[in-house]
Amino acid sequence: MSLDKAAVAKIAKLARLKLEPERQEAMTAELNTILSFVEELQAVKTDNVPPLTSVAPMKLRWREDVVNDGGDPEAVLRNAPGRQASFYTVPKVIE
């Protein structure tokens, strides 16, 4: 596929870009270069290529899912803006 100056002007108008006439020739060449590269990419056969999430092989590090009390509840509650016994107290938000 190849674009001419009229097609580039229409694309610029649709994209709401102000494209001066002296810049149209250079833009036409740039867009044609991009389109030819996309055509090259479309020619590559990718039927048997599995999808990738990363180019570097990665493995997740698993850890035991252990429930605990945080180690020191008194230290945790010291950070609370308000407390009552061993609980946080918060202002009422629903009337």
N, CA, C and O atoms as CSV, one atom per row, in Angstrom:
chain,resi,resn,atom,element,x,y,z
A,1,MET,N,N,0.847,-1.183,0.000
A,1,MET,CA,C,0.000,0.000,0.000
A,1,MET,C,C,0.886,1.237,0.000
A,1,MET,O,O,1.891,1.300,0.709
A,2,SER,N,N,0.506,2.196,-0.788
A,2,SER,CA,C,1.267,3.426,-0.886
A,2,SER,C,C,0.318,4.613,-0.800
A,2,SER,O,O,-0.782,4.588,-1.353
A,3,LEU,N,N,0.751,5.630,-0.111
A,3,LEU,CA,C,-0.058,6.843,0.056
A,3,LEU,C,C,0.461,7.946,-0.859
A,3,LEU,O,O,1.659,8.034,-1.127
A,4,ASP,N,N,-0.454,8.783,-1.333
A,4,ASP,CA,C,-0.046,9.967,-2.079
A,4,ASP,C,C,-0.290,11.207,-1.216
A,4,ASP,O,O,-0.788,11.099,-0.096
A,5,LYS,N,N,0.059,12.378,-1.739
A,5,LYS,CA,C,-0.061,13.609,-0.954
A,5,LYS,C,C,-1.513,13.919,-0.593
A,5,LYS,O,O,-1.776,14.471,0.475
A,6,ALA,N,N,-2.451,13.574,-1.462
A,6,ALA,CA,C,-3.863,13.836,-1.182
A,6,ALA,C,C,-4.351,12.964,-0.009
A,6,ALA,O,O,-5.116,13.429,0.836
A,7,ALA,N,N,-3.903,11.703,0.035
A,7,ALA,CA,C,-4.296,10.815,1.132
A,7,ALA,C,C,-3.698,11.292,2.451
A,7,ALA,O,O,-4.359,11.229,3.488
A,8,VAL,N,N,-2.466,11.762,2.420
A,8,VAL,CA,C,-1.825,12.283,3.631
A,8,VAL,C,C,-2.549,13.534,4.116
A,8,VAL,O,O,-2.731,13.721,5.319
A,9,ALA,N,N,-2.959,14.383,3.191
A,9,ALA,CA,C,-3.693,15.585,3.576
A,9,ALA,C,C,-5.031,15.212,4.211
A,9,ALA,O,O,-5.457,15.846,5.176
A,10,LYS,N,N,-5.696,14.186,3.676
A,10,LYS,CA,C,-6.977,13.750,4.240
A,10,LYS,C,C,-6.779,13.146,5.632
A,10,LYS,O,O,-7.564,13.404,6.543
A,11,ILE,N,N,-5.731,12.345,5.788
A,11,ILE,CA,C,-5.427,11.755,7.100
A,11,ILE,C,C,-5.142,12.853,8.118
A,11,ILE,O,O,-5.612,12.789,9.254
A,12,ALA,N,N,-4.378,13.852,7.714
A,12,ALA,CA,C,-4.066,14.968,8.620
A,12,ALA,C,C,-5.340,15.707,9.013
A,12,ALA,O,O,-5.501,16.101,10.167
A,13,LYS,N,N,-6.243,15.894,8.054
A,13,LYS,CA,C,-7.500,16.584,8.356
A,13,LYS,C,C,-8.347,15.763,9.319
A,13,LYS,O,O,-8.910,16.311,10.266
A,14,LEU,N,N,-8.444,14.448,9.089
A,14,LEU,CA,C,-9.214,13.577,9.971
A,14,LEU,C,C,-8.626,13.536,11.381
A,14,LEU,O,O,-9.357,13.416,12.364
A,15,ALA,N,N,-7.291,13.637,11.469
A,15,ALA,CA,C,-6.619,13.636,12.771
A,15,ALA,C,C,-6.573,15.031,13.381
A,15,ALA,O,O,-6.036,15.231,14.471
A,16,ARG,N,N,-7.144,15.988,12.661
A,16,ARG,CA,C,-7.166,17.386,13.110
A,16,ARG,C,C,-5.753,17.934,13.337
A,16,ARG,O,O,-5.479,18.623,14.320
A,17,LEU,N,N,-4.880,17.606,12.401
A,17,LEU,CA,C,-3.510,18.106,12.426
A,17,LEU,C,C,-3.341,19.165,11.347
A,17,LEU,O,O,-3.837,19.019,10.229
A,18,LYS,N,N,-2.644,20.218,11.694
A,18,LYS,CA,C,-2.344,21.239,10.697
A,18,LYS,C,C,-1.044,20.830,10.019
A,18,LYS,O,O,0.016,20.792,10.644
A,19,LEU,N,N,-1.146,20.527,8.739
A,19,LEU,CA,C,0.016,20.061,7.989
A,19,LEU,C,C,0.269,21.033,6.844
A,19,LEU,O,O,-0.519,21.124,5.902
A,20,GLU,N,N,1.380,21.757,6.941
A,20,GLU,CA,C,1.710,22.731,5.903
A,20,GLU,C,C,2.028,21.998,4.599
A,20,GLU,O,O,2.542,20.880,4.624
A,21,PRO,N,N,1.725,22.628,3.464
A,21,PRO,CA,C,1.970,21.975,2.162
A,21,PRO,C,C,3.426,21.566,1.950
A,21,PRO,O,O,3.692,20.525,1.350
A,22,GLU,N,N,4.369,22.370,2.434
A,22,GLU,CA,C,5.785,22.007,2.245
A,22,GLU,C,C,6.194,20.809,3.086
A,22,GLU,O,O,7.234,20.206,2.820
A,23,ARG,N,N,5.419,20.450,4.082
A,23,ARG,CA,C,5.722,19.303,4.962
A,23,ARG,C,C,5.037,18.017,4.467
A,23,ARG,O,O,5.364,16.923,4.926
A,24,GLN,N,N,4.084,18.157,3.529
A,24,GLN,CA,C,3.333,17.001,3.047
A,24,GLN,C,C,4.215,15.960,2.355
A,24,GLN,O,O,4.026,14.757,2.533
A,25,GLU,N,N,5.173,16.432,1.572
A,25,GLU,CA,C,6.052,15.500,0.849
A,25,GLU,C,C,6.854,14.632,1.819
A,25,GLU,O,O,6.949,13.418,1.634
A,26,ALA,N,N,7.427,15.248,2.845
A,26,ALA,CA,C,8.214,14.489,3.824
A,26,ALA,C,C,7.321,13.536,4.620
A,26,ALA,O,O,7.712,12.404,4.905
A,27,MET,N,N,6.128,13.997,4.973
A,27,MET,CA,C,5.205,13.153,5.735
A,27,MET,C,C,4.749,11.958,4.896
A,27,MET,O,O,4.593,10.852,5.413
A,28,THR,N,N,4.538,12.188,3.606
A,28,THR,CA,C,4.152,11.099,2.712
A,28,THR,C,C,5.237,10.034,2.673
A,28,THR,O,O,4.942,8.841,2.737
A,29,ALA,N,N,6.482,10.456,2.568
A,29,ALA,CA,C,7.595,9.498,2.542
A,29,ALA,C,C,7.690,8.738,3.869
A,29,ALA,O,O,7.906,7.526,3.876
A,30,GLU,N,N,7.531,9.437,4.975
A,30,GLU,CA,C,7.613,8.777,6.285
A,30,GLU,C,C,6.496,7.750,6.464
A,30,GLU,O,O,6.748,6.630,6.910
A,31,LEU,N,N,5.272,8.125,6.121
A,31,LEU,CA,C,4.154,7.197,6.269
A,31,LEU,C,C,4.301,5.992,5.344
A,31,LEU,O,O,3.959,4.876,5.734
A,32,ASN,N,N,4.802,6.197,4.128
A,32,ASN,CA,C,5.027,5.079,3.218
A,32,ASN,C,C,6.103,4.132,3.751
A,32,ASN,O,O,6.003,2.919,3.568
A,33,THR,N,N,7.124,4.673,4.404
A,33,THR,CA,C,8.154,3.833,5.019
A,33,THR,C,C,7.551,2.990,6.139
A,33,THR,O,O,7.847,1.800,6.250
A,34,ILE,N,N,6.713,3.600,6.962
A,34,ILE,CA,C,6.063,2.879,8.061
A,34,ILE,C,C,5.160,1.777,7.508
A,34,ILE,O,O,5.180,0.651,8.005
A,35,LEU,N,N,4.372,2.094,6.487
A,35,LEU,CA,C,3.473,1.100,5.908
A,35,LEU,C,C,4.226,-0.056,5.267
A,35,LEU,O,O,3.778,-1.199,5.350
A,36,SER,N,N,5.350,0.215,4.635
A,36,SER,CA,C,6.130,-0.875,4.035
A,36,SER,C,C,6.724,-1.773,5.119
A,36,SER,O,O,6.850,-2.981,4.918
A,37,PHE,N,N,7.091,-1.200,6.263
A,37,PHE,CA,C,7.596,-2.009,7.373
A,37,PHE,C,C,6.483,-2.888,7.936
A,37,PHE,O,O,6.723,-4.049,8.268
A,38,VAL,N,N,5.273,-2.350,8.048
A,38,VAL,CA,C,4.132,-3.142,8.531
A,38,VAL,C,C,3.841,-4.279,7.565
A,38,VAL,O,O,3.508,-5.379,8.006
A,39,GLU,N,N,3.955,-4.051,6.266
A,39,GLU,CA,C,3.760,-5.113,5.284
A,39,GLU,C,C,4.805,-6.205,5.449
A,39,GLU,O,O,4.489,-7.386,5.298
A,40,GLU,N,N,6.043,-5.835,5.756
A,40,GLU,CA,C,7.082,-6.836,6.016
A,40,GLU,C,C,6.740,-7.672,7.241
A,40,GLU,O,O,6.917,-8.890,7.240
A,41,LEU,N,N,6.250,-7.013,8.281
A,41,LEU,CA,C,5.878,-7.740,9.496
A,41,LEU,C,C,4.726,-8.701,9.241
A,41,LEU,O,O,4.697,-9.792,9.811
A,42,GLN,N,N,3.781,-8.317,8.398
A,42,GLN,CA,C,2.646,-9.184,8.106
A,42,GLN,C,C,3.073,-10.414,7.316
A,42,GLN,O,O,2.370,-11.425,7.335
A,43,ALA,N,N,4.196,-10.355,6.628
A,43,ALA,CA,C,4.671,-11.490,5.847
A,43,ALA,C,C,5.301,-12.573,6.717
A,43,ALA,O,O,5.484,-13.701,6.259
A,44,VAL,N,N,5.633,-12.251,7.957
A,44,VAL,CA,C,6.267,-13.226,8.846
A,44,VAL,C,C,5.236,-14.248,9.294
A,44,VAL,O,O,4.145,-13.886,9.735
A,45,LYS,N,N,5.585,-15.539,9.181
A,45,LYS,CA,C,4.687,-16.609,9.587
A,45,LYS,C,C,4.807,-16.817,11.096
A,45,LYS,O,O,5.879,-17.145,11.604
A,46,THR,N,N,3.702,-16.625,11.799
A,46,THR,CA,C,3.691,-16.770,13.264
A,46,THR,C,C,2.674,-17.808,13.721
A,46,THR,O,O,2.230,-17.774,14.869
A,47,ASP,N,N,2.299,-18.729,12.836
A,47,ASP,CA,C,1.274,-19.715,13.169
A,47,ASP,C,C,1.658,-20.598,14.349
A,47,ASP,O,O,0.826,-20.858,15.218
A,48,ASN,N,N,2.890,-21.058,14.395
A,48,ASN,CA,C,3.319,-22.000,15.431
A,48,ASN,C,C,4.144,-21.345,16.530
A,48,ASN,O,O,4.886,-22.026,17.239
A,49,VAL,N,N,4.022,-20.043,16.673
A,49,VAL,CA,C,4.778,-19.327,17.702
A,49,VAL,C,C,3.846,-19.074,18.890
A,49,VAL,O,O,2.808,-18.428,18.742
A,50,PRO,N,N,4.220,-19.586,20.071
A,50,PRO,CA,C,3.355,-19.353,21.235
A,50,PRO,C,C,3.447,-17.899,21.689
A,50,PRO,O,O,4.489,-17.265,21.530
A,51,PRO,N,N,2.360,-17.368,22.256
A,51,PRO,CA,C,2.403,-15.987,22.741
A,51,PRO,C,C,3.355,-15.854,23.925
A,51,PRO,O,O,3.511,-16.782,24.718
A,52,LEU,N,N,3.984,-14.698,24.030
A,52,LEU,CA,C,4.950,-14.439,25.097
A,52,LEU,C,C,4.429,-13.370,26.047
A,52,LEU,O,O,3.728,-12.445,25.634
A,53,THR,N,N,4.774,-13.504,27.309
A,53,THR,CA,C,4.537,-12.418,28.250
A,53,THR,C,C,5.825,-11.672,28.523
A,53,THR,O,O,5.804,-10.531,28.985
A,54,SER,N,N,6.942,-12.312,28.237
A,54,SER,CA,C,8.240,-11.695,28.434
A,54,SER,C,C,9.246,-12.411,27.543
A,54,SER,O,O,9.101,-13.605,27.281
A,55,VAL,N,N,10.261,-11.696,27.076
A,55,VAL,CA,C,11.276,-12.341,26.249
A,55,VAL,C,C,12.293,-13.091,27.096
A,55,VAL,O,O,12.979,-13.988,26.605
A,56,ALA,N,N,12.391,-12.723,28.370
A,56,ALA,CA,C,13.294,-13.417,29.288
A,56,ALA,C,C,12.490,-14.439,30.082
A,56,ALA,O,O,11.407,-14.123,30.576
A,57,PRO,N,N,13.005,-15.663,30.212
A,57,PRO,CA,C,12.255,-16.657,30.986
A,57,PRO,C,C,12.174,-16.246,32.452
A,57,PRO,O,O,13.179,-15.875,33.058
A,58,MET,N,N,10.977,-16.315,33.014
A,58,MET,CA,C,10.777,-15.926,34.409
A,58,MET,C,C,10.034,-17.034,35.126
A,58,MET,O,O,9.246,-17.773,34.534
A,59,LYS,N,N,10.302,-17.127,36.394
A,59,LYS,CA,C,9.611,-18.097,37.214
A,59,LYS,C,C,9.172,-17.387,38.486
A,59,LYS,O,O,9.960,-16.683,39.117
A,60,LEU,N,N,7.910,-17.575,38.858
A,60,LEU,CA,C,7.414,-16.953,40.075
A,60,LEU,C,C,7.995,-17.649,41.295
A,60,LEU,O,O,8.145,-18.871,41.324
A,61,ARG,N,N,8.316,-16.854,42.291
A,61,ARG,CA,C,8.794,-17.412,43.550
A,61,ARG,C,C,7.596,-17.618,44.459
A,61,ARG,O,O,6.910,-16.661,44.819
A,62,TRP,N,N,7.350,-18.845,44.824
A,62,TRP,CA,C,6.226,-19.155,45.685
A,62,TRP,C,C,6.670,-19.178,47.125
A,62,TRP,O,O,7.802,-19.560,47.420
A,63,ARG,N,N,5.805,-18.778,48.018
A,63,ARG,CA,C,6.076,-18.849,49.445
A,63,ARG,C,C,4.865,-19.442,50.124
A,63,ARG,O,O,3.762,-19.426,49.578
A,64,GLU,N,N,5.069,-19.952,51.289
A,64,GLU,CA,C,3.974,-20.498,52.060
A,64,GLU,C,C,3.011,-19.385,52.446
A,64,GLU,O,O,3.437,-18.302,52.847
A,65,ASP,N,N,1.734,-19.645,52.328
A,65,ASP,CA,C,0.720,-18.683,52.725
A,65,ASP,C,C,0.366,-18.976,54.180
A,65,ASP,O,O,-0.460,-19.840,54.475
A,66,VAL,N,N,1.006,-18.241,55.073
A,66,VAL,CA,C,0.846,-18.492,56.500
A,66,VAL,C,C,0.100,-17.321,57.129
A,66,VAL,O,O,0.461,-16.161,56.933
A,67,VAL,N,N,-0.940,-17.642,57.884
A,67,VAL,CA,C,-1.693,-16.621,58.595
A,67,VAL,C,C,-1.044,-16.413,59.952
A,67,VAL,O,O,-0.789,-17.364,60.691
A,68,ASN,N,N,-0.777,-15.130,60.271
A,68,ASN,CA,C,-0.212,-14.835,61.583
A,68,ASN,C,C,-0.784,-13.518,62.089
A,68,ASN,O,O,-1.517,-12.840,61.368
A,69,ASP,N,N,-0.463,-13.163,63.287
A,69,ASP,CA,C,-1.016,-11.953,63.888
A,69,ASP,C,C,-0.128,-10.727,63.678
A,69,ASP,O,O,-0.357,-9.691,64.303
A,70,GLY,N,N,0.851,-10.822,62.835
A,70,GLY,CA,C,1.740,-9.700,62.572
A,70,GLY,C,C,2.937,-9.674,63.497
A,70,GLY,O,O,3.816,-8.823,63.355
A,71,GLY,N,N,2.979,-10.589,64.435
A,71,GLY,CA,C,4.143,-10.679,65.299
A,71,GLY,C,C,4.011,-9.902,66.582
A,71,GLY,O,O,4.259,-10.441,67.661
A,72,ASP,N,N,3.623,-8.640,66.490
A,72,ASP,CA,C,3.547,-7.801,67.682
A,72,ASP,C,C,2.326,-6.882,67.568
A,72,ASP,O,O,2.444,-5.751,67.095
A,73,PRO,N,N,1.146,-7.367,68.002
A,73,PRO,CA,C,-0.061,-6.550,67.848
A,73,PRO,C,C,-0.001,-5.234,68.607
A,73,PRO,O,O,-0.609,-4.250,68.185
A,74,GLU,N,N,0.711,-5.202,69.701
A,74,GLU,CA,C,0.812,-3.964,70.466
A,74,GLU,C,C,1.551,-2.897,69.673
A,74,GLU,O,O,1.175,-1.726,69.722
A,75,ALA,N,N,2.593,-3.276,68.946
A,75,ALA,CA,C,3.331,-2.327,68.108
A,75,ALA,C,C,2.457,-1.835,66.949
A,75,ALA,O,O,2.535,-0.667,66.568
A,76,VAL,N,N,1.635,-2.713,66.393
A,76,VAL,CA,C,0.747,-2.325,65.301
A,76,VAL,C,C,-0.292,-1.328,65.809
A,76,VAL,O,O,-0.557,-0.320,65.154
A,77,LEU,N,N,-0.873,-1.601,66.961
A,77,LEU,CA,C,-1.911,-0.720,67.504
A,77,LEU,C,C,-1.358,0.621,67.963
A,77,LEU,O,O,-2.116,1.584,68.080
A,78,ARG,N,N,-0.065,0.711,68.226
A,78,ARG,CA,C,0.541,1.995,68.584
A,78,ARG,C,C,0.430,2.994,67.435
A,78,ARG,O,O,0.436,4.203,67.664
A,79,ASN,N,N,0.329,2.503,66.211
A,79,ASN,CA,C,0.210,3.371,65.036
A,79,ASN,C,C,-1.217,3.829,64.792
A,79,ASN,O,O,-1.447,4.704,63.956
A,80,ALA,N,N,-2.177,3.261,65.500
A,80,ALA,CA,C,-3.578,3.579,65.263
A,80,ALA,C,C,-3.903,4.987,65.759
A,80,ALA,O,O,-3.427,5.395,66.819
A,81,PRO,N,N,-4.713,5.734,64.996
A,81,PRO,CA,C,-5.113,7.061,65.453
A,81,PRO,C,C,-6.019,6.983,66.676
A,81,PRO,O,O,-6.055,7.909,67.487
A,82,GLY,N,N,-6.744,5.890,66.807
A,82,GLY,CA,C,-7.584,5.673,67.976
A,82,GLY,C,C,-7.718,4.187,68.218
A,82,GLY,O,O,-7.716,3.397,67.274
A,83,ARG,N,N,-7.837,3.795,69.492
A,83,ARG,CA,C,-7.980,2.387,69.780
A,83,ARG,C,C,-8.846,2.190,71.004
A,83,ARG,O,O,-8.954,3.061,71.868
A,84,GLN,N,N,-9.459,1.024,71.054
A,84,GLN,CA,C,-10.253,0.639,72.204
A,84,GLN,C,C,-9.922,-0.828,72.448
A,84,GLN,O,O,-10.218,-1.686,71.616
A,85,ALA,N,N,-9.318,-1.105,73.571
A,85,ALA,CA,C,-8.806,-2.440,73.907
A,85,ALA,C,C,-7.796,-2.851,72.836
A,85,ALA,O,O,-6.776,-2.184,72.663
A,86,SER,N,N,-8.066,-3.935,72.119
A,86,SER,CA,C,-7.109,-4.364,71.090
A,86,SER,C,C,-7.678,-4.171,69.687
A,86,SER,O,O,-7.399,-4.964,68.788
A,87,PHE,N,N,-8.480,-3.113,69.497
A,87,PHE,CA,C,-9.099,-2.838,68.206
A,87,PHE,C,C,-8.834,-1.398,67.782
A,87,PHE,O,O,-8.665,-0.512,68.620
A,88,TYR,N,N,-8.800,-1.175,66.459
A,88,TYR,CA,C,-8.778,0.175,65.913
A,88,TYR,C,C,-10.152,0.800,66.112
A,88,TYR,O,O,-11.165,0.104,66.040
A,89,THR,N,N,-10.197,2.099,66.360
A,89,THR,CA,C,-11.462,2.819,66.320
A,89,THR,C,C,-11.392,3.837,65.209
A,89,THR,O,O,-10.402,4.554,65.060
A,90,VAL,N,N,-12.451,3.893,64.435
A,90,VAL,CA,C,-12.500,4.816,63.299
A,90,VAL,C,C,-13.780,5.625,63.375
A,90,VAL,O,O,-14.757,5.173,63.971
A,91,PRO,N,N,-13.798,6.809,62.787
A,91,PRO,CA,C,-15.021,7.617,62.838
A,91,PRO,C,C,-16.126,6.974,61.994
A,91,PRO,O,O,-15.862,6.281,61.012
A,92,LYS,N,N,-17.358,7.223,62.405
A,92,LYS,CA,C,-18.516,6.708,61.702
A,92,LYS,C,C,-18.630,7.425,60.352
A,92,LYS,O,O,-18.537,8.652,60.297
A,93,VAL,N,N,-18.831,6.676,59.273
A,93,VAL,CA,C,-18.908,7.292,57.949
A,93,VAL,C,C,-20.284,7.146,57.322
A,93,VAL,O,O,-20.564,7.798,56.316
A,94,ILE,N,N,-21.141,6.321,57.877
A,94,ILE,CA,C,-22.501,6.153,57.350
A,94,ILE,C,C,-23.482,6.606,58.415
A,94,ILE,O,O,-23.393,6.172,59.564
A,95,GLU,N,N,-24.401,7.457,58.054
A,95,GLU,CA,C,-25.404,7.955,58.996
A,95,GLU,C,C,-26.600,7.057,59.005
A,95,GLU,O,O,-27.557,7.310,59.737
